[in-house]
Amino acid sequence: MQEPTVIDEGDDDIEALAASGALAGTAAQFAQPRGADLVRRAEALEAWCATRAAHGVWQYARVLDGAPEPVASVREEGLPAARGINFASQDYLSLASHPAVVDAAARALHDAGPHSAGSAVLLGNSRLSLALEQVLGAMLQAPHVTLFPTGWGAAFGAVTALVHARDHVVIDQLAHASLRQGAAAATRNVAPHRHLDCGHVRELLAQIRARDADNGILVVTEGLFSMDSDSPDLPLLQHLCRDYGATLLVDVAHDLGALGPNGLGVLGLQNMVGKVDIVLGAFSKSFASNGGFIASGSRALKRQLQLFAGPHLFSNALSPVQVAVVLESLRIAASDEGDALRADVMRNACALRAHLAEAGIKCGGTPSPIVPVVVGSEQVARLSGKLLARQGVFVNPVEYPGVPLGAARLRLQLMANHNLQQVRRAAQQIESALHRAGAVVEGVRRHQVAEVRRA
Ligand SMILES: Cc1ncc(COP(=O)(O)O)c(C=O)c1O
């Protein structure tokens, strides 16, 4: 593997940065622009993004040259490609570059071509997609599986197909946007509950049931929260759902394959395989492909999704290549090799957390392939992300709308194929980037206060 390229452009010019506005503001200001011209009213957002890009603090839509491997070439808007250690791709078990997975993709391409050429309710299914449904159903002890072209579609499609205007959704306030947007599209009766707080769920369920015994309640949570690396008490949530006549949906996008015995994720860790009403998954984190699914013990629920979940019914099915990749990835994830890959990614995650802790940097949640370094300030997150990229360490700085305002963070996603040297280097660079970014942001703040006083 080639060594990372280190680009150091010297100290940031605090005055220029302060004057530019590149660190100021958040996307929330631009979420609902006013004006009759839907296209022109996006121009203020464009100006803000362009300023950020010009100062290297626009962290979105970077371009990966080649496969999502631990060392990768990344191009940022307006900059040449740089090589560095990649903690910004999602491929927890490193299966996207596994020879058996690549072979499976090549075989499917040769045998069935690149395209499903139809929605799953028309002629988009194949021998491989039926096999995938069966494998997932057996693994999760939830035999009725519906596939979707993306995890996002599975989440949005399931919530909108199952919940109607008179029904209710009780949802963790930090649930993924696909779930929150699905809930908002389905009903106005959406009650967000405090993150992981089952007491709050119980309170909300009791309140809803006290006034409405006739309509459905969907309780929505995640197995492993994608920005926080923490998990709810699933046995308790399922128990509460039974008590109040509600239905539990658990999104296992980030933990299935990556955690737990035989890769069964948080369901496996909490002895809940086959015991949760509805399981939702995405293949894109551990199974090397786009795609998602809903699994349950109910054939009737599968029918409801088949005819009413828009992204299943009105979108072309997963391609044969995608399905073959997921099947092969599932086979590896459930094997001894899968255990070894999970041990590797966990070793990397624990080592990273330990190095950061030694440097006095606290990570959110519990050990998993997701390591969130919560910094709060959007400005510090933006700037430290830039400084890290300049030192050949790619992470995702996440701010609103990915997380709530004031809860910005650096999110690192570990892969089995990272090594301990790369992890140590990342921790060292994070420490110095946070230190320097904090000082620069403080400098910008003082400069702005002085300007206001002078004015
Ligand atoms: C919890 C969760 N659910 C669903 C999705 C959507 O999955 P995909 O990106 O595979 O469409 C994501 C992806 O980021 C996620 O984090």
PDBQT file of the ligand as one rigid body, heavy atoms in Angstrom, charges set to zero:
ROOT
HETATM    1  C1  LIG A 501     -29.726   3.639  10.083  1.00  0.00    +0.000 C 
HETATM    2  C2  LIG A 501     -29.765   3.731   8.593  1.00  0.00    +0.000 A 
HETATM    3  N1  LIG A 501     -30.857   3.292   7.950  1.00  0.00    +0.000 NA
HETATM    4  C3  LIG A 501     -30.950   3.353   6.610  1.00  0.00    +0.000 A 
HETATM    5  C4  LIG A 501     -29.933   3.880   5.854  1.00  0.00    +0.000 A 
HETATM    6  C5  LIG A 501     -30.068   3.963   4.367  1.00  0.00    +0.000 C 
HETATM    7  O1  LIG A 501     -29.309   2.964   3.770  1.00  0.00    +0.000 OA
HETATM    8  P1  LIG A 501     -28.666   3.122   2.317  1.00  0.00    +0.000 P 
HETATM    9  O2  LIG A 501     -27.615   4.182   2.416  1.00  0.00    +0.000 OA
HETATM   10  O3  LIG A 501     -28.091   1.773   2.091  1.00  0.00    +0.000 OA
HETATM   11  O4  LIG A 501     -29.745   3.465   1.384  1.00  0.00    +0.000 OA
HETATM   12  C6  LIG A 501     -28.785   4.333   6.480  1.00  0.00    +0.000 A 
HETATM   13  C7  LIG A 501     -27.681   4.876   5.658  1.00  0.00    +0.000 C 
HETATM   14  O5  LIG A 501     -26.977   5.717   5.853  1.00  0.00    +0.000 OA
HETATM   15  C8  LIG A 501     -28.699   4.274   7.890  1.00  0.00    +0.000 A 
HETATM   16  O6  LIG A 501     -27.633   4.752   8.520  1.00  0.00    +0.000 OA
ENDROOT
TORSDOF 0
